[in-house]
Amino acid sequence: MGLTFVVKVGKKRVITIPKAIADELGIYEGCRVKMFIEGNKLVIEPIRDAIWLSIHGEKLAKITLRELESTSIEEQEKYVGKQ
């Protein structure tokens, strides 16, 4: 079952996520989480931002450095114009 902790619900129904669980899931101060009910369980799931996804997320396509540079130049020319 992995990491398991018993925590107490505080004032205003505040629940503190234990550090070990937060670290394991990449939950940090200021990040957003999604909460939902699954059967009779409360599920808390981190919402991944673009930076996290770019580093840790599933890779859907491959691009070479040459293709990336070419696309970058094309996009810059749209905004700056050809020099």
BALOBA-1460 file (C-alpha; in Angstrom, 3 decimals):
// residues 83
<rec num="1" residu="m" x="0.000" y="0.000" z="0.000"/>
<rec num="2" residu="g" x="3.010" y="2.311" z="0.147"/>
<rec num="3" residu="l" x="3.291" y="5.208" z="2.566"/>
<rec num="4" residu="t" x="0.508" y="5.297" z="5.147"/>
<rec num="5" residu="f" x="-0.073" y="7.923" z="7.841"/>
<rec num="6" residu="v" x="-2.897" y="8.770" z="10.207"/>
<rec num="7" residu="v" x="-3.473" y="12.520" z="10.438"/>
<rec num="8" residu="k" x="-5.865" y="14.586" z="12.501"/>
<rec num="9" residu="v" x="-8.353" y="16.974" z="10.912"/>
<rec num="10" residu="g" x="-7.763" y="20.424" z="12.385"/>
<rec num="11" residu="k" x="-9.791" y="23.603" z="12.701"/>
<rec num="12" residu="k" x="-11.824" y="24.444" z="9.612"/>
<rec num="13" residu="r" x="-11.293" y="20.813" z="8.504"/>
<rec num="14" residu="v" x="-7.631" y="21.458" z="7.611"/>
<rec num="15" residu="i" x="-5.567" y="18.347" z="6.849"/>
<rec num="16" residu="t" x="-1.766" y="18.494" z="6.816"/>
<rec num="17" residu="i" x="-0.092" y="16.294" z="4.221"/>
<rec num="18" residu="p" x="2.879" y="14.501" z="5.821"/>
<rec num="19" residu="k" x="6.234" y="15.585" z="4.368"/>
<rec num="20" residu="a" x="7.145" y="12.087" z="3.165"/>
<rec num="21" residu="i" x="3.924" y="11.861" z="1.127"/>
<rec num="22" residu="a" x="4.254" y="15.416" z="-0.217"/>
<rec num="23" residu="d" x="7.855" y="14.747" z="-1.250"/>
<rec num="24" residu="e" x="6.934" y="11.447" z="-2.911"/>
<rec num="25" residu="l" x="4.171" y="13.103" z="-4.952"/>
<rec num="26" residu="g" x="5.973" y="16.373" z="-5.657"/>
<rec num="27" residu="i" x="3.462" y="18.447" z="-3.694"/>
<rec num="28" residu="y" x="4.921" y="21.713" z="-2.410"/>
<rec num="29" residu="e" x="3.657" y="24.947" z="-0.904"/>
<rec num="30" residu="g" x="1.645" y="26.877" z="-3.457"/>
<rec num="31" residu="c" x="1.019" y="24.000" z="-5.861"/>
<rec num="32" residu="r" x="-2.533" y="23.075" z="-6.758"/>
<rec num="33" residu="v" x="-4.235" y="19.759" z="-6.041"/>
<rec num="34" residu="k" x="-7.486" y="18.212" z="-7.186"/>
<rec num="35" residu="m" x="-9.720" y="16.581" z="-4.560"/>
<rec num="36" residu="f" x="-12.509" y="14.155" z="-5.352"/>
<rec num="37" residu="i" x="-14.471" y="11.302" z="-3.844"/>
<rec num="38" residu="e" x="-13.938" y="7.788" z="-5.158"/>
<rec num="39" residu="g" x="-16.364" y="5.407" z="-3.507"/>
<rec num="40" residu="n" x="-16.010" y="6.186" z="0.195"/>
<rec num="41" residu="k" x="-12.461" y="7.588" z="-0.148"/>
<rec num="42" residu="l" x="-11.120" y="11.103" z="-0.480"/>
<rec num="43" residu="v" x="-8.488" y="11.304" z="-3.215"/>
<rec num="44" residu="i" x="-6.009" y="14.191" z="-3.412"/>
<rec num="45" residu="e" x="-4.131" y="14.396" z="-6.703"/>
<rec num="46" residu="p" x="-1.470" y="16.967" z="-7.633"/>
<rec num="47" residu="i" x="-2.190" y="19.142" z="-10.664"/>
<rec num="48" residu="r" x="0.981" y="19.215" z="-12.710"/>
<rec num="49" residu="d" x="2.160" y="22.485" z="-14.235"/>
<rec num="50" residu="a" x="3.882" y="22.803" z="-17.615"/>
<rec num="51" residu="i" x="7.389" y="22.794" z="-16.144"/>
<rec num="52" residu="w" x="6.807" y="19.600" z="-14.154"/>
<rec num="53" residu="l" x="5.258" y="17.923" z="-17.179"/>
<rec num="54" residu="s" x="8.159" y="18.932" z="-19.429"/>
<rec num="55" residu="i" x="10.647" y="17.331" z="-17.030"/>
<rec num="56" residu="h" x="8.732" y="14.339" z="-15.665"/>
<rec num="57" residu="g" x="5.733" y="13.844" z="-17.943"/>
<rec num="58" residu="e" x="5.189" y="11.260" z="-20.614"/>
<rec num="59" residu="k" x="6.923" y="12.147" z="-23.852"/>
<rec num="60" residu="l" x="4.457" y="12.184" z="-26.731"/>
<rec num="61" residu="a" x="6.785" y="13.113" z="-29.574"/>
<rec num="62" residu="k" x="10.447" y="13.485" z="-30.370"/>
<rec num="63" residu="i" x="12.051" y="16.509" z="-31.948"/>
<rec num="64" residu="t" x="15.647" y="17.024" z="-32.944"/>
<rec num="65" residu="l" x="17.652" y="20.041" z="-31.889"/>
<rec num="66" residu="r" x="17.810" y="21.106" z="-35.557"/>
<rec num="67" residu="e" x="13.982" y="20.996" z="-35.833"/>
<rec num="68" residu="l" x="13.630" y="22.941" z="-32.602"/>
<rec num="69" residu="e" x="16.047" y="25.627" z="-33.767"/>
<rec num="70" residu="s" x="14.303" y="25.901" z="-37.134"/>
<rec num="71" residu="t" x="10.906" y="26.317" z="-35.485"/>
<rec num="72" residu="s" x="12.348" y="28.864" z="-33.061"/>
<rec num="73" residu="i" x="13.739" y="30.957" z="-35.919"/>
<rec num="74" residu="e" x="10.408" y="30.803" z="-37.782"/>
<rec num="75" residu="e" x="8.498" y="31.962" z="-34.691"/>
<rec num="76" residu="q" x="10.960" y="34.782" z="-33.995"/>
<rec num="77" residu="e" x="10.663" y="36.000" z="-37.582"/>
<rec num="78" residu="k" x="6.889" y="36.306" z="-37.162"/>
<rec num="79" residu="y" x="7.377" y="38.785" z="-34.334"/>
<rec num="80" residu="v" x="10.638" y="40.530" z="-35.235"/>
<rec num="81" residu="g" x="10.745" y="40.183" z="-38.997"/>
<rec num="82" residu="k" x="13.707" y="39.094" z="-41.040"/>
<rec num="83" residu="q" x="16.912" y="40.902" z="-40.166"/>
